[in-house]
Amino acid sequence: MKYDDASWHYNGNFPSDLPDTAGATHIGMFLA
């Protein structure tokens, strides 16, 4: 099972109002 992968943080289908830096939010923010 994979919890995080760098490829999930770029070239995604994200809302246009999110800044590119939002893609670098670490998975630890959600697992904490």
N, C-alpha and C positions, 0 to 999 in steps of 0.2 A: 504494500500500500504506500502510495506517495502522498505526502502532506503538502509539499511545496515543490515548485519547479520554476526555474527562471523564465522559461518560455511562456509561462502563464501570465507574465507581467508585461508583455509587449505584444504589439500587433493584434490586440484583442478588439472585440466589439464593445467599446465602452461608451457611455453617454458623452455627448459632445461638450457638455459643460464641465466635465472633470479635467483638471490639468494632467499633463503627461506624468508628472511626479506622483500622482495618485496610484499609478501602476506599480510603484516601488514600495508600497505599504507592506511591511513584513507580516508574514502569516502569524507570527507571535502575537500581534495585536488582536487577532481573532481567537487564538487558542488560550490566551491568558485568563 
